[in-house]
Amino acid sequence: MLQNQTVVLRRINNAVMSGIFIVGAVVILAYSAFAPSAEVSLSAAGQVAPQDITAPYSLTYESQVLTDLARKAAADGVQRVYDPPNPGVLRDQIRIARQLLDYFANIRADLYAAVDQRAADLSANTIISLSDEEYLKILGLDEAGWQIVDSQTMSMLERVMRNEIREDTLWSVVNNLPNLVSITVSDEQATLIIAVVKGLIRPNTFYNDERTKSAKIAAAEAVKPVTRSFIQGQIVVRAGAVVSDADMEALRQLGLLRPTDERWRTVASAVLAVALLYGLMITYLHRFHPDLLRDQPRMALIGGLLLVFLAGSRMFGGEGGTLSYLFPASAFPLILVAFVDSQVAGALTAGLAALVGLATGNSLQFAAIVAAGGAAGILVMRDRDHLSGYFTAGLTIAVVNVAITILFGLTRSGADAAQIVGAIPASLLNGGLAAGLGLVGLFLVSRIFNLPSSVRLLELSQPNQPLLQRLLREAPGTNQHSLQVANLAELAAEQIGANAALVRVGALYHDIGKLTAPPFFVENQAEGVNPHERLRPEDSARIIINHVIEGAKMARKNHLPAVIVDYILQHHGTTRVLYFYNKAVEAVGGDETQVNDAPFTYPGPCPQTREAAIMMLADASETIVRSRRTRDKQEIADIIEDLIQLRLTCGQLDESGLTIKELKVIKEVFVNTLQGVFHPRIIYPAPPKTHTQEMTVIPTDLPVKENT
């Protein structure tokens, strides 16, 4: 029930954060919809231009209107496509002709029937329809004449139907039949041949709609985009001219067409842009970084930073102007890269650049400054754990910004050398501001969101930290166990692409709650001393479970990042303290129904991230393998395999996001590492009691070994 409530609460929080981000971004982007009225009040093509409209700056763009017209013309010019002649039609008609002529021959041979009767029999065929006169001519021919008609009919039909005959050309083929009749036949025979062949000719090729459409599409796609160019001051539309669709497109491209009745379009485009970015961002994170989606503080950080820098760009931005060069938008990835993966920071920076371009009047230059400067900053931020990394990033950003400024200055008409040179100092200063804002933002974000930056993690991992010093002095066994778990978890996290630094720090602090009662945990107990022997199983379980609760309290009191607190609470999930649970069951005669398992169950929740799950598995693996004192690799592998299967069966890893493939990698890392940790060592013999001097070299091939 508690887990279900947690899931519902998380979903509500996610929905609220998503709504705030989407609404905030749309408001920032759509601000221009409520700016002063446009320079030109034209709403549609077909209106008359009230004045000469000139280009405020040089521009070359791909005209969708002209491209569509050119593609339509190309498609309209494609002829209808027909299939090749079907030889089956020819064979069918030859067969039918043979049957028809044989039928006529049989009737001609019936000399006992009257002529009228035989003519009626001829006309009874269902293949062709001839006139009564033509039927009488068939009966009137002598046998030699009929054989000529028969052979010439078959020959002409085959010759004609070997050519392409379409439905729309059938009439021309029929009209051409007289030209195909042999000059050696009589007029009467020619008439009969033409009449019979005319009735037997059929179309043998047919219109192919699919191929015709494909040909039209191919023709349209072959047309290259049509570009239009304007230079600054050139007249786009003359006064009194009827505005065409292409003119309207040019006015929009030049930013000269913003009628008040189209404000909803600006809002709609803002909604679409934000929805697209949001959808791509969520899909990307779900596909490649699902753990981050479940990390609400970091998701809130991402959304908040995007809104802050988008609003700043909207305030400072605009094509040209010193402020647009000064605004340190590249500080966004410098802050973000301390809390998320570099690839995530790069992807989000690209999204911010796209939104900044829209927010600053489709300014490609401003978008390029954000994208290129941010990418450069991320690429050089290899040393994220030291301040020098930020200074290097700031210098690199400054150089990139200068290059972008010069590039766009050279390509923009009307910008002289003085303007380009004048913008260079602001571009250089931008890099320094980005580094400074990145450091300030890193400090503020770490405190406000209580998130573990790379610098903070490095600080927390130092042995001189107060809590780690207490572990070393008050619970040395727990301290040693934590170090081993940290090593295991870090190696496994590296192999599956999880946050290795974060999971290591979490492992170092995961058992700090044991400081409340060190002797009650076996790794801190002296030989033969076990205080649990004097306690009821329920009391012992409460003490063991309490190390999770007290550990979380200590972590909060010492201002550890919230994610470390989560790791402490989740590293046992909702498992049971089996040893004392079994003791309680034994005490009631082995009847589990007589034992309430609640006092023996950790409060959880189950691991919510891959890192927390890795730490759970590393903690249990190190404990079990050490307790078994095994040195055999296969036995260690079996132990870890059983542990993983048990955690899967109990549902402890259901919310972690770990895959079966990743679990196999984790198992392999644990096996290899633990085998090395618990490797056999040689037992060195004590020096003879008569020797007071130091031991000499001891042989290394002694047969007796044991685990240390």
Helices and strands as residue ranges (DSSP letters): H 2-29, G 30-34, E 53-54, E 59-63, H 64-76, H 87-109, H 115-123, H 132-140, H 143-161, G 167-169, H 170-175, G 177-180, H 187-200, H 209-221, E 226-230, E 235-237, H 245-253, G 260-262, H 263-288, H 290-293, H 296-316, H 322-326, H 331-336, H 342-359, H 364-380, H 387-411, H 417-448, H 454-460, H 466-474, H 476-496, H 500-509, G 512-516, G 518-520, G 522-524, G 531-534, H 537-557, H 562-570, H 578-587, G 592-594, G 598-600, H 610-628, H 633-649, H 660-677, E 680-682, E 705-707
